[in-house]
Amino acid sequence: MDVSKKTLGLQWTPKSHGVEEQRLDRALVTGLMLEVILETSSLQTTPHIHRNLVKTRLKNIMVTHLAGRVTLERFHHLLRELDHCFPQYYPLITSGSPQTPVQTTGKPAEISLPTASTPPARRILREDLLKDWLETEVRKFLPQRPHRKLGGKRLLDFLRQTRGGWFRLKDFERHFGVDRKTAWEYLQKFLSAGLLCHNHQRSAAVRYALAARFLVVLADALRPKVREALPDLPRDQTNLVCDWLVATGGEPFEAAEWYFHLKPARCRQIMASLQAAGLLEEVDSTGPDQMFRLPHGWVQD
């Protein structure tokens, strides 16, 4: 989410919190709440988990965009305002949303590409480096005819939507509206050029991902370490954990963000194992949910 300083009111620092200041703080919190609810409206999950996810993302956004820019006193005041406003405004905002979260089966599933209306709030890709590569290299592999289905801009959009995780040949086919053979040929070209990497599996287990040098998180080094830390976890779930960690972009997150495919108790076990292996560190334990992030050594500029 691109939240400007002007939107957050960062150029104004109150000496006290009067009536007008409280109204501005409430407007800030509820405005951010509306943005997050709109972003997550298409997610297929339970109402309870959706509620937790919205509050989690709100806190993450506040930490990311306010840390070091407002006083600690004002930051804590905004967190209190969030806790006060959330139970009142969340039901009012979601009652008119176009899509209501639905009950899921709880069965672990593969990560699917998010829709264009739900962009990730975190900086996952090294976009400047990726854009430079696409501008200078991609034209060597794409058709030059007008109205082509696969262009540089559409390829960038697709790579953003994968969030640095694994995707299937079928995902590529569907996004660009090309046949299987054409999709496979392009993916092989991108592999050879160093844009993508391969999971070295065969047949239906084959997956592709954006090469690690274009990601904020050091994905190539992280993935084997995660497998070592979670030896008893099924491979598909280990891959999900790796993808989730890459998709944090090294920014703080709460356990509730992982509850879509794994039960909370299982998530806590996984996080404890990752902490023990030095792959997670605790950021904040003052709230009802602990906040974690990847240690800085796993993040590249």
LUMGU-868817 format. One line per 2 residues: number of its first residue (from 1); for each residue x, y, z of N, C-alpha, C. Coordinates in steps of 0.001 Angstrom, whole numbers. Example, Ala and Ser with C-alpha at 12.3 -4.5 7.8 and 13.67 -1.06 7.14 Angstrom:
1 = 13190:-5690:7800:12300:-4500:7800:13200:-3300:7800; 12850:-2250:7080:13670:-1060:7140:12900:30:7870 .
//
This chain:
1 = 845:-1181:0:0:0:0:879:1228:0; 631:2206:-893:1438:3405:-976:763:4479:-163 .
3 = 1201:4663:1091:597:5634:1976:1542:6802:2105; 1130:7978:1661:1997:9146:1678:2028:9790:3050 .
5 = 3050:10638:3285:3140:11362:4541:1947:12292:4713; 1493:12882:3598:356:13789:3678:-883:13050:4147 .
7 = -1090:11813:3609:-2258:11020:4000:-2230:10713:5484; -1030:10404:6016:-915:10015:7408:-839:11213:8347 .
9 = -766:12427:7811:-683:13597:8664:634:13682:9407; 1724:13249:8786:2997:13173:9475:3667:14534:9616 .
11 = 3177:15560:8883:3785:16871:8968:3251:17668:10159; 2329:17083:10893:1721:17766:12019:1980:16971:13280 .
13 = 2577:17627:14303:2885:16950:15555:2208:17696:16689; 1133:17174:17257:397:17874:18305:1132:17821:19641 .
15 = 953:18861:20421:1501:18859:21766:552:18180:22740; -712:18134:22386:-1690:17475:23248:-2785:16928:22363 .
17 = -3594:16028:22921:-4651:15395:22145:-6001:15955:22566; -6414:17035:21889:-7711:17617:22157:-8784:16976:21304 .
19 = -9952:17603:21249:-11084:17045:20506:-10765:16963:19023; -10211:18043:18454:-9907:18048:17029:-8837:17013:16683 .
21 = -7821:16911:17558:-6772:15933:17321:-7326:14510:17351; -8243:14243:18283:-8854:12921:18366:-9666:12605:17117 .
23 = -10335:13616:16573:-11110:13409:15342:-10175:13080:14177; -9050:13785:14097:-8092:13511:13027:-7497:12114:13167 .
25 = -7164:11719:14394:-6622:10379:14624:-7643:9313:14255; -8897:9556:14612:-9947:8587:14298:-10140:8483:12789 .
27 = -10072:9628:12106:-10209:9618:10645:-9054:8858:9998; -7838:9043:10528:-6667:8323:10006:-6845:6822:10154 .
29 = -7214:6384:11357:-7335:4957:11631:-8454:4332:10806; -9610:4991:10754:-10739:4414:10004:-10481:4440:8504 .
31 = -9744:5452:8017:-9403:5489:6593:-8492:4337:6209; -7488:4072:7029:-6613:2930:6784:-7388:1625:6888 .
33 = -8314:1557:7855:-9127:352:8014:-9934:73:6747; -10522:1111:6173:-11303:943:4944:-10429:421:3810 .
35 = -9208:962:3654:-8311:503:2586:-7976:-975:2749; -7666:-1390:3976:-7302:-2787:4213:-8488:-3702:3971 .
37 = -9684:-3288:4395:-10878:-4108:4178:-11146:-4286:2684; -10977:-3215:1903:-11175:-3318:458:-10142:-4247:-161 .
39 = -8894:-4193:303:-7836:-5057:-228:-8112:-6534:46; -8703:-6826:1203:-8885:-8217:1625:-10294:-8735:1371 .
41 = -11134:-7957:686:-12537:-8342:529:-12727:-9606:-304; -11748:-9928:-1188:-11900:-11099:-2051:-11274:-12363:-1468 .
43 = -10645:-12267:-294:-10026:-13443:308:-11095:-14398:819; -10890:-15684:561:-11841:-16706:985:-11436:-17240:2353 .
45 = -12072:-16723:3411:-11738:-17129:4765:-12938:-16914:5674; -12786:-17266:6936:-13889:-17112:7885:-13978:-15656:8337 .
47 = -15181:-15219:8769:-15310:-13838:9267:-14363:-13545:10426; -14166:-14513:11323:-13292:-14296:12479:-11850:-14079:12032 .
49 = -11366:-14917:11111:-9990:-14781:10638:-9836:-13493:9834; -10848:-13147:9047:-10785:-11904:8273:-10674:-10699:9202 .
51 = -11425:-10709:10274:-11367:-9613:11243:-9957:-9496:11825; -9381:-10635:12229:-8025:-10631:12785:-7001:-10166:11756 .
53 = -7185:-10604:10509:-6244:-10229:9454:-6267:-8724:9213; -7468:-8137:9173:-7578:-6695:8952:-6864:-5929:10053 .
55 = -7087:-6326:11297:-6432:-5617:12405:-4916:-5815:12363; -4490:-7024:12000:-3053:-7297:11894:-2399:-6420:10838 .
57 = -3026:-6341:9667:-2446:-5531:8591:-2435:-4056:8957; -3464:-3609:9664:-3493:-2218:10109:-2289:-1909:10993 .
59 = -2008:-2793:11945:-864:-2574:12835:447:-2612:12055; 547:-3536:11102:1767:-3619:10289:1999:-2336:9508 .
61 = 931:-1798:8920:1036:-566:8146:1475:588:9040; 898:650:10238:1257:1725:11162:2710:1622:11592 .
63 = 3172:402:11886:4577:218:12261:5491:613:11113; 5155:156:9904:6009:389:8739:6126:1867:8395 .
65 = 4994:2579:8411:4984:3942:7904:5155:5017:8981; 4979:4664:10245:5082:5673:11295:6363:5572:12111 .
67 = 7021:4414:12096:8228:4231:12908:9290:5261:12538; 9750:6006:13545:10777:7003:13324:10280:8312:12761 .
69 = 8983:8414:12482:8433:9630:11875:7509:10395:12813; 7022:9731:13850:6217:10405:14866:6788:10029:16226 .
71 = 6416:10775:17248:6909:10469:18585:6312:9161:19073; 7001:8525:20009:6515:7277:20578:5173:7492:21266 .
73 = 5024:8640:21916:3759:8945:22600:2605:8991:21598; 2834:9651:20471:1758:9750:19462:1470:8377:18845 .
75 = 2511:7589:18617:2305:6258:18051:1453:5400:18978; 1763:5406:20274:963:4635:21233:-463:5160:21306 .
77 = -625:6474:21164:-1978:7039:21156:-2779:6514:19964; -2132:6435:18801:-2816:5920:17614:-3176:4451:17765 .
79 = -2302:3668:18400:-2624:2264:18654:-3822:2141:19583; -3884:2992:20605:-5050:2980:21503:-6305:3380:20746 .
81 = -6168:4340:19849:-7312:4764:19041:-7799:3624:18153; -6849:2847:17610:-7222:1682:16807:-7991:676:17649 .
83 = -7480:360:18839:-8172:-603:19707:-9562:-113:20090; -9709:1206:20233:-11006:1773:20616:-11989:1783:19446 .
85 = -11489:2160:18261:-12386:2328:17104:-12733:1007:16419; -11805:75:16435:-11966:-1123:15615:-13270:-1877:15888 .
87 = -13621:-2193:17153:-14866:-2942:17395:-16118:-2198:16939; -16036:-865:16898:-17202:-75:16500:-17337:38:14989 .
89 = -16206:299:14318:-16256:628:12895:-16117:-576:11968; -15449:-1631:12419:-15274:-2792:11544:-16617:-3362:11072 .
91 = -17586:-3624:11969:-18875:-4164:11491:-19604:-3208:10559; -19489:-1902:10807:-20171:-927:9958:-19592:-901:8549 .
93 = -18256:-958:8451:-17601:-906:7138:-17816:-2190:6359; -17682:-3328:7024:-17780:-4611:6313:-19214:-4960:5947 .
95 = -20194:-4376:6611:-21596:-4718:6298:-21979:-4316:4893; -21269:-3321:4334:-21584:-2905:2973:-20560:-3318:1961 .
97 = -19647:-4195:2328:-18595:-4605:1402:-19159:-5492:308; -18584:-5454:-911:-19132:-6217:-2034:-19020:-7712:-1866 .
99 = -18035:-8174:-1086:-17866:-9606:-915:-17700:-9911:559; -18383:-10894:1054:-18276:-11287:2445:-17407:-12521:2551 .
101 = -16415:-12511:3455:-15575:-13704:3605:-16418:-14923:3933; -16044:-16068:3386:-16823:-17284:3578:-15999:-18310:4318 .
103 = -16681:-19312:4851:-16024:-20367:5606:-15165:-21223:4680; -13949:-21521:5132:-13062:-22376:4361:-13021:-23759:4968 .
105 = -12506:-24710:4215:-12490:-26096:4679:-11346:-26364:5628; -10342:-25471:5653:-9183:-25685:6507:-8148:-26605:5884 .
107 = -8422:-27119:4686:-7482:-28016:4021:-6323:-27231:3441; -5073:-27626:3715:-3939:-26903:3142:-4033:-26873:1622 .
109 = -3736:-25729:1050:-3849:-25575:-397:-2642:-24825:-920; -2470:-24896:-2229:-1377:-24178:-2849:-1697:-22694:-2844 .
111 = -656:-21887:-2794:-859:-20452:-2896:-1364:-20136:-4291; -2415:-19335:-4377:-2928:-18908:-5674:-2596:-17437:-5855 .
113 = -2542:-16999:-7087:-2201:-15617:-7355:-3316:-14716:-6869; -2989:-13612:-6169:-4022:-12677:-5752:-4543:-11913:-6949 .
115 = -5723:-11324:-6814:-6268:-10535:-7902:-5571:-9190:-7924; -5722:-8492:-9048:-5071:-7193:-9187:-5608:-6186:-8182 .
117 = -6818:-6422:-7631:-7416:-5487:-6678:-6887:-5682:-5273; -6034:-6684:-5043:-5490:-6911:-3707:-3969:-6920:-3746 .
119 = -3348:-5758:-4006:-1886:-5708:-4085:-1264:-5915:-2721; -73:-6487:-2649:583:-6668:-1364:952:-5329:-754 .
121 = 832:-5229:581:1140:-3977:1253:2634:-3817:1476; 3414:-4856:1303:4832:-4816:1615:5683:-4718:350 .
123 = 6908:-4226:535:7856:-4170:-590:8544:-5519:-682; 8117:-6337:-1618:8616:-7700:-1754:9676:-7794:-2845 .
125 = 9487:-7020:-3913:10401:-7060:-5055:11375:-5885:-5029; 12556:-6113:-5569:13499:-5018:-5820:13116:-4429:-7181 .
127 = 12114:-3572:-7147:11442:-3153:-8379:12357:-2387:-9323; 13227:-1557:-8797:14118:-804:-9689:14999:-1752:-10502 .
129 = 15547:-2746:-9835:16393:-3719:-10525:15580:-4526:-11536; 14371:-4930:-11131:13516:-5721:-12029:13083:-4902:-13240 .
131 = 12695:-3654:-13019:12262:-2808:-14131:13409:-2561:-15105; 14621:-2342:-14572:15784:-2150:-15460:16000:-3379:-16328 .
133 = 15874:-4563:-15720:16064:-5803:-16489:14986:-5932:-17564; 13751:-5658:-17210:12664:-5801:-18171:12814:-4811:-19326 .
135 = 13287:-3609:-19022:13438:-2601:-20072:14562:-2950:-21040; 15607:-3561:-20533:16776:-3823:-21383:16815:-5226:-21972 .
137 = 16206:-6205:-21301:16356:-7598:-21703:15091:-8244:-22251; 13925:-7849:-21742:12725:-8614:-22051:12342:-8533:-23525 .
139 = 12681:-7445:-24192:12317:-7294:-25603:12996:-8354:-26479; 14069:-8963:-25969:14744:-10015:-26721:13896:-11286:-26806 .
141 = 12944:-11424:-25889:12189:-12670:-25792:10716:-12519:-26182; 10212:-11275:-26245:8790:-11072:-26505:8540:-10767:-27973 .
143 = 7354:-11129:-28461:7018:-10826:-29867:6883:-9333:-30075; 7192:-8882:-31266:7153:-7455:-31579:5854:-7026:-32244 .
145 = 4969:-7980:-32523:3729:-7613:-33206:2839:-6791:-32284; 2003:-5903:-32846:1128:-5073:-32012:69:-5919:-31301 .
147 = -481:-5363:-30204:-1558:-5999:-29436:-1140:-7377:-28910; 125:-7562:-28627:567:-8849:-28116:-28:-9095:-26730 .
149 = -259:-10360:-26422:-815:-10720:-25120:219:-10596:-24013; 1473:-10849:-24365:2520:-10877:-23354:3468:-9712:-23583 .
151 = 3313:-8663:-22791:4175:-7496:-22893:4928:-7272:-21602; 5878:-6332:-21626:6694:-6077:-20447:5888:-5633:-19245 .
153 = 4888:-4766:-19454:4071:-4279:-18344:3243:-5407:-17730; 2652:-6241:-18590:1856:-7357:-18080:2724:-8379:-17358 .
155 = 3949:-8547:-17841:4865:-9466:-17166:5232:-8927:-15788; 5468:-7625:-15691:5769:-7013:-14392:4585:-7178:-13443 .
157 = 3369:-6958:-13925:2175:-7132:-13091:2077:-8571:-12578; 2338:-9519:-13454:2264:-10926:-13058:3293:-11246:-11974 .
159 = 4518:-10774:-12152:5574:-11059:-11187:5289:-10389:-9845; 4654:-9228:-9879:4226:-8599:-8622:3198:-9471:-7908 .
161 = 2268:-10019:-8673:1191:-10802:-8081:1666:-12129:-7491; 2773:-12659:-7984:3277:-13914:-7411:3876:-13705:-6027 .
163 = 4196:-12468:-5671:4728:-12116:-4344:6037:-12853:-4032; 6772:-13197:-5057:8051:-13881:-4843:7923:-15363:-4585 .
165 = 6691:-15910:-4642:6473:-17328:-4378:6437:-18152:-5655; 6283:-19468:-5483:6244:-20387:-6619:4911:-20279:-7356 .
167 = 4950:-20416:-8666:3727:-20459:-9466:3823:-21586:-10482; 2672:-21974:-11026:2600:-23097:-11962:2585:-22609:-13407 .
169 = 2878:-23513:-14302:2730:-23221:-15724:1301:-22769:-16014; 331:-23416:-15358:-1081:-23087:-15568:-1384:-21642:-15159 .
171 = -748:-21154:-14095:-959:-19769:-13669:-495:-18798:-14756; 643:-19105:-15359:1186:-18268:-16424:257:-18289:-17639 .
173 = -221:-19479:-18001:-1157:-19617:-19129:-2387:-18741:-18943; -3001:-18869:-17776:-4257:-18168:-17510:-4084:-16657:-17490 .
175 = -2985:-16205:-16895:-2781:-14760:-16776:-2629:-14106:-18148; -1873:-14757:-19044:-1588:-14146:-20338:-2500:-14633:-21455 .
177 = -3335:-15631:-21179:-4249:-16115:-22202:-3559:-16767:-23373; -2483:-17538:-23087:-1759:-18237:-24145:-1907:-19742:-23932 .
179 = -1585:-20523:-24968:-1700:-21970:-24829:-515:-22526:-24042; -621:-23790:-23668:370:-24419:-22799:1769:-24427:-23417 .
181 = 1841:-24757:-24711:3143:-24833:-25387:3827:-23466:-25414; 3056:-22424:-25754:3619:-21072:-25796:4087:-20628:-24418 .
183 = 3273:-20905:-23393:3641:-20536:-22019:4932:-21235:-21606; 5023:-22532:-21920:6218:-23289:-21543:7457:-22723:-22231 .
185 = 7351:-22368:-23506:8492:-21839:-24251:8985:-20518:-23645; 8048:-19644:-23276:8453:-18381:-22655:9130:-18612:-21309 .
187 = 8583:-19510:-20523:9173:-19780:-19213:10593:-20327:-19340; 10831:-21153:-20349:12195:-21670:-20562:13144:-20538:-20956 .
189 = 12669:-19605:-21752:13501:-18461:-22133:13846:-17611:-20914; 12850:-17386:-20063:13079:-16569:-18873:13986:-17289:-17875 .
191 = 13884:-18601:-17821:14807:-19374:-16975:16245:-19222:-17460; 16446:-19381:-18756:17792:-19289:-19334:18383:-17893:-19162 .
193 = 17511:-16883:-19195:17981:-15496:-19080:18220:-15075:-17637; 17823:-15903:-16666:18060:-15569:-15263:16967:-14757:-14612 .
195 = 15823:-14594:-15291:14707:-13878:-14680:13981:-14763:-13660; 13887:-16063:-13964:13154:-17001:-13115:14084:-18097:-12598 .
197 = 13602:-18830:-11586:14271:-20037:-11112:13266:-21185:-11121; 13761:-22411:-10951:12974:-23641:-11088:13124:-24449:-9808 .
199 = 12071:-25161:-9407:12155:-25947:-8168:12758:-27339:-8367; 13155:-27669:-9591:13836:-28934:-9904:12953:-30162:-9653 .
201 = 11645:-29960:-9693:10710:-31079:-9598:10265:-31471:-11009; 9498:-32542:-11094:9062:-33042:-12396:7541:-33059:-12508 .
203 = 7078:-33060:-13755:5664:-33215:-14077:4810:-32172:-13363; 3746:-32639:-12686:2803:-31704:-12060:3391:-30943:-10894 .
205 = 4542:-31384:-10378:5172:-30718:-9227:6084:-29566:-9634; 6236:-29316:-10930:7113:-28252:-11403:6549:-26884:-11004 .
207 = 7424:-26040:-10476:7050:-24678:-10111:8165:-23725:-10554; 7762:-22465:-10763:8698:-21412:-11138:8559:-20258:-10134 .
209 = 9605:-19454:-10031:9552:-18278:-9162:10505:-17229:-9699; 10282:-15988:-9310:11189:-14909:-9684:12555:-15175:-9062 .
211 = 13618:-14949:-9813:14979:-15189:-9322:15247:-14360:-8070; 16023:-14931:-7152:16216:-14334:-5829:16840:-12947:-5879 .
213 = 17638:-12650:-6909:18297:-11343:-6951:17304:-10201:-7128; 16070:-10525:-7565:15043:-9500:-7731:14129:-9382:-6513 .
215 = 14404:-10140:-5450:13577:-10148:-4248:14274:-9429:-3105; 13494:-8832:-2226:14052:-8174:-1046:14650:-9205:-94 .
217 = 13950:-10342:72:14424:-11415:947:15368:-12327:166; 16417:-12806:826:17385:-13715:195:16770:-15112:102 .
219 = 15877:-15295:-857:15050:-16498:-937:15862:-17763:-1171; 16876:-17708:-2033:17675:-18911:-2339:18344:-19477:-1099 .
221 = 18859:-18603:-248:19519:-19056:978:18512:-19426:2060; 17351:-18759:2053:16348:-18975:3101:15639:-20320:2970 .
223 = 15287:-20700:1744:14451:-21894:1556:15078:-23175:2120; 16352:-23470:1855:16922:-24693:2455:17013:-24622:3971 .
225 = 17221:-23430:4519:17285:-23286:5971:15920:-23546:6613; 14873:-23136:5943:13528:-23400:6455:13242:-24898:6449 .
227 = 13653:-25578:5383:13452:-27029:5326:14220:-27741:6440; 15425:-27252:6743:16200:-27837:7835:15529:-27603:9184 .
229 = 14932:-26444:9352:14297:-26104:10627:12968:-26823:10829; 12341:-27259:9729:11018:-27899:9799:11061:-29268:9113 .
231 = 11876:-30197:9590:12053:-31474:8889:10810:-32357:8874; 9906:-32180:9841:8720:-33031:9928:7510:-32451:9207 .
233 = 7654:-31266:8663:6530:-30627:7971:6463:-31124:6529; 5265:-31483:6032:5143:-31910:4629:5710:-30864:3679 .
235 = 6234:-31344:2563:6936:-30449:1633:6045:-29306:1148; 4760:-29588:860:3906:-28520:345:3712:-27426:1386 .
237 = 3619:-27828:2673:3461:-26826:3715:4774:-26083:3972; 5904:-26780:3843:7195:-26105:3974:7356:-25043:2887 .
239 = 6931:-25379:1677:6993:-24408:584:6122:-23198:875; 4942:-23434:1476:4070:-22322:1846:4758:-21414:2855 .
241 = 5373:-22011:3864:6067:-21221:4886:7167:-20375:4243; 7944:-20970:3347:8996:-20224:2647:8406:-19063:1862 .
243 = 7324:-19327:1132:6701:-18277:336:6169:-17158:1222; 5579:-17522:2358:5060:-16496:3274:6178:-15620:3802 .
245 = 7314:-16237:4163:8445:-15467:4673:8998:-14528:3601; 9108:-15024:2380:9568:-14175:1279:8602:-13015:1069 .
247 = 7292:-13301:1183:6266:-12289:936:6178:-11235:2033; 6837:-11442:3178:6860:-10385:4192:7796:-9255:3795 .
249 = 8731:-9532:2894:9700:-8505:2528:10589:-8086:3683; 10664:-8939:4719:11465:-8599:5893:10773:-7668:6862 .
251 = 9493:-7340:6600:8750:-6432:7474:7991:-7219:8547; 7616:-6568:9654:6919:-7267:10744:5569:-7837:10305 .
253 = 5184:-8949:10927:3887:-9565:10663:3402:-10268:11925; 2122:-10608:11949:1539:-11336:13074:1150:-12740:12638 .
255 = 1049:-13633:13610:740:-15032:13311:-591:-15184:12593; -1533:-14285:12846:-2862:-14397:12233:-2809:-14381:10719 .
257 = -1748:-13805:10153:-1627:-13766:8696:-1363:-15146:8106; -1007:-16123:8941:-702:-17470:8458:-1844:-18448:8732 .
259 = -2957:-17961:9259:-4019:-18873:9698:-4912:-19385:8567; -4647:-18977:7323:-5525:-19390:6226:-5385:-20874:5899 .
261 = -4187:-21423:6044:-3936:-22804:5643:-3509:-23703:6791; -3130:-23115:7923:-2674:-23894:9065:-3398:-23431:10315 .
263 = -3668:-24358:11219:-4336:-24007:12460:-3406:-23162:13330; -3988:-22279:14175:-3167:-21401:15013:-2136:-22145:15852 .
265 = -2522:-23270:16465:-1573:-24020:17300:-387:-24509:16475; -668:-24973:15243:392:-25443:14360:1294:-24279:13941 .
267 = 695:-23123:13686:1484:-21947:13331:2447:-21573:14453; 1968:-21640:15682:2827:-21283:16807:4004:-22257:16931 .
269 = 3755:-23544:16667:4836:-24525:16692:5876:-24207:15618; 5393:-23895:14427:6289:-23578:13317:7122:-22346:13636 .
271 = 6472:-21318:14173:7189:-20090:14485:8225:-20311:15582; 7906:-21155:16548:8876:-21475:17600:10105:-22168:17007 .
273 = 9886:-23081:16058:10999:-23771:15408:11837:-22799:14579; 11174:-21889:13892:11897:-20906:13087:12698:-19949:13975 .
275 = 12121:-19580:15118:12865:-18745:16062:14117:-19464:16567; 13944:-20735:16921:15073:-21513:17434:16189:-21635:16398 .
277 = 15810:-21639:15118:16793:-21756:14038:17365:-20404:13614; 16926:-19329:14266:17411:-17998:13922:16791:-17422:12674 .
279 = 15620:-17938:12274:14959:-17479:11052:13813:-16513:11343; 13486:-16323:12605:12486:-15347:13014:12972:-14679:14280 .
281 = 12589:-13417:14438:12846:-12724:15689:11590:-11986:16112; 11387:-11906:17422:10196:-11251:17948:10387:-9744:17911 .
283 = 9350:-9054:17442:9406:-7598:17335:8670:-6947:18493; 7475:-7476:18811:6648:-6861:19843:5769:-7915:20471 .
285 = 5730:-7958:21788:4886:-8923:22493:3900:-8229:23423; 3705:-6910:23226:2834:-6158:24124:1360:-6338:23807 .
287 = 1036:-6675:22567:-358:-6827:22174:-840:-8254:22344; -2097:-8525:21948:-2642:-9873:22067:-1955:-10874:21152 .
289 = -1385:-10401:20041:-667:-11276:19107:776:-10814:18997; 1703:-11762:19075:3105:-11417:18920:3402:-11019:17480 .
291 = 4347:-10114:17327:4794:-9704:16005:6201:-10228:15784; 6445:-10742:14567:7729:-11320:14204:8227:-10693:12904 .
293 = 9495:-10945:12611:10046:-10594:11303:11301:-11422:11075; 11715:-11485:9841:12983:-12103:9507:14121:-11254:10060 .
295 = 15173:-11858:10603:16338:-11057:11003:16883:-10274:9806; 17510:-9140:10088:17957:-8246:9007:18940:-8922:8060 .
297 = 19660:-9921:8535:20619:-10600:7676:20006:-11320:6495; 18690:-11532:6528:18013:-12224:5434:17401:-11255:4420 .
299 = 17687:-9979:4575:17105:-8951:3708:18228:-8238:2978; 18038:-8011:1671:19016:-7287:880:18427:-5977:423 .
301 = 19270:-4970:241:18818:-3631:-166:18381:-3635:-1618 .
//
